[in-house]
Amino acid sequence: MQGVPAASLVIGIASSPAERRHLARLLGGSDAFLIVSTVDQAREFLRVVEASPVPAPATRTALAEVTPSPQPPPPPPDLAVDSDRRVLRWRDQEIDLTRLEHDVLLCLVHAPGQVWTYERLHLEVWGNRHLGRGSDMHSVVRRVRGKLARLNAAATIHSVRGVGFRLAPV
């Protein structure tokens, strides 16, 4: 079938629930992914797909291949982070930001709609690996949400339970 793009299918193998959650975060940008506990489960899945009486769409299968996510929407034009002055600007209003608030918000604003994992945010903002429950990060996000609310900004920061945060421009 020429001219029909093949969808990617990524099969990940992880034996523990924690490893499966981590792998799901890593593969989140893929067209489609399947996470199984063993190599035998992956082989069984592939056998079922091959034996299926309904023709399956052409797919490329690979282990641990991650395809880039489509480009997220741009931030609202009225929302801006001024790094020189370390302020959040919404339309004609401004509010000061702490260093941590600035750095977290800068990450989220540059990729609105994209989920930033706790690990990635912690590495980018604090400069080290995320360890523990993330109360430091939640505290900063809570303060930034309060500042967005004080400005009556349409953008909000959404929590993605167990994964991280994303800026939801409205």
C-alpha positions in Angstrom: 0.0 0.0 0.0 2.0 2.9 -1.2 1.2 6.4 -0.1 -0.3 5.3 3.1 1.9 6.3 6.1 2.6 3.5 8.5 1.8 4.0 12.1 4.4 3.3 14.7 3.8 0.8 17.4 6.3 0.8 20.3 6.4 -2.3 22.5 8.0 -1.7 25.9 8.9 -4.5 28.4 9.0 -3.7 32.1 8.6 -6.3 34.8 7.5 -4.1 37.8 4.6 -1.6 38.0 7.0 1.2 38.8 9.1 0.4 35.7 5.9 0.3 33.6 4.8 3.7 34.8 8.2 5.1 34.1 8.2 3.6 30.6 4.7 5.0 29.9 6.0 8.5 30.7 8.9 8.0 28.3 6.7 6.6 25.5 3.9 9.1 25.9 4.8 10.9 22.7 4.5 7.8 20.6 1.7 7.2 18.1 0.8 4.0 19.9 2.6 1.9 22.6 2.0 -1.3 24.4 3.7 -2.1 27.7 4.0 -5.8 28.7 5.7 -7.6 31.6 7.7 -10.1 29.6 9.2 -10.8 26.2 6.8 -13.8 25.9 3.8 -11.4 26.3 5.2 -9.2 23.5 5.7 -12.2 21.3 2.1 -13.5 22.0 0.7 -10.1 21.1 2.6 -10.0 17.8 1.4 -13.6 17.1 -2.2 -12.5 17.7 -1.9 -9.5 15.4 -0.4 -11.6 12.6 -3.1 -14.3 13.0 -5.9 -11.7 13.1 -8.6 -12.3 10.3 -9.1 -8.6 10.0 -6.2 -7.0 8.1 -4.3 -4.8 10.5 -3.0 -1.5 9.3 0.6 -1.5 8.3 2.8 -0.9 11.4 6.4 -0.7 12.2 7.2 -2.4 15.5 10.3 -1.5 17.5 11.5 -1.8 21.0 11.9 1.4 22.9 11.6 3.6 19.9 10.2 7.0 20.9 8.8 9.3 18.3 8.7 13.0 19.0 5.4 14.6 20.0 3.7 16.9 17.6 4.4 20.6 18.3 2.2 21.9 21.2 0.1 25.0 20.7 1.8 28.4 21.3 1.3 30.1 24.6 -1.5 32.6 24.8 -0.2 35.9 23.3 -1.2 37.8 26.4 0.9 35.5 28.7 4.7 36.2 28.9 7.6 35.5 31.2 10.1 38.4 31.3 13.3 36.7 32.3 15.3 39.9 32.5 13.0 41.4 35.2 11.8 38.0 36.4 8.1 38.9 36.1 5.0 37.2 34.8 3.0 39.4 32.5 -0.7 38.9 31.6 -1.9 41.5 29.2 -1.1 44.8 30.9 -0.5 43.4 34.4 2.7 42.1 35.9 3.7 40.2 39.0 7.1 39.4 40.4 8.4 35.8 40.4 10.9 34.1 42.6 13.8 32.3 40.9 12.1 28.9 41.3 8.7 30.2 40.2 10.3 31.8 37.1 12.2 28.7 36.1 9.2 26.3 36.5 6.9 28.7 34.6 9.5 29.3 31.9 9.6 25.5 31.2 5.8 25.3 31.1 5.3 28.4 29.0 7.8 27.3 26.3 5.9 24.0 25.8 2.2 24.7 26.6 0.1 21.6 26.6 3.1 19.3 27.0 3.4 17.4 30.2 6.6 18.1 32.0 7.5 15.1 34.2 8.6 15.6 37.8 12.0 14.2 36.9 12.4 16.5 33.9 11.3 19.6 35.8 13.4 18.8 38.8 16.5 18.4 36.6 15.8 21.6 34.7 14.9 23.8 37.6 16.7 22.4 40.6 19.6 20.9 38.7 19.4 17.5 40.2 17.4 14.3 40.0 13.9 14.2 41.5 13.9 12.2 44.7 10.9 11.7 47.0 7.4 13.0 46.8 7.9 16.3 45.1 6.5 18.6 47.8 9.0 21.2 46.8 7.7 21.3 43.3 4.1 21.2 44.3 4.7 24.2 46.6 6.2 26.3 43.8 3.4 25.3 41.4 0.8 26.3 44.0 2.4 29.7 44.3 2.5 30.2 40.6 -1.2 29.2 40.3 -2.0 31.8 42.9 -0.1 34.4 40.9 -1.9 33.4 37.7 -5.2 33.7 39.6 -4.3 37.2 40.9 -3.7 38.3 37.4 -6.9 36.7 36.2 -4.9 34.9 33.6 -6.8 32.4 31.4 -3.9 29.9 31.4 -3.8 27.4 34.2 -1.3 24.7 35.4 -2.8 21.2 35.4 -1.4 18.4 37.5 -1.1 15.1 35.7 -1.4 12.7 38.6 1.8 10.7 39.3 3.5 12.2 36.2 4.0 16.0 36.4 2.5 19.3 35.2 1.4 21.0 32.1 0.4 24.6 31.1 -3.2 24.6 29.8 -3.7 27.8 27.8 -7.3 28.8 27.4 
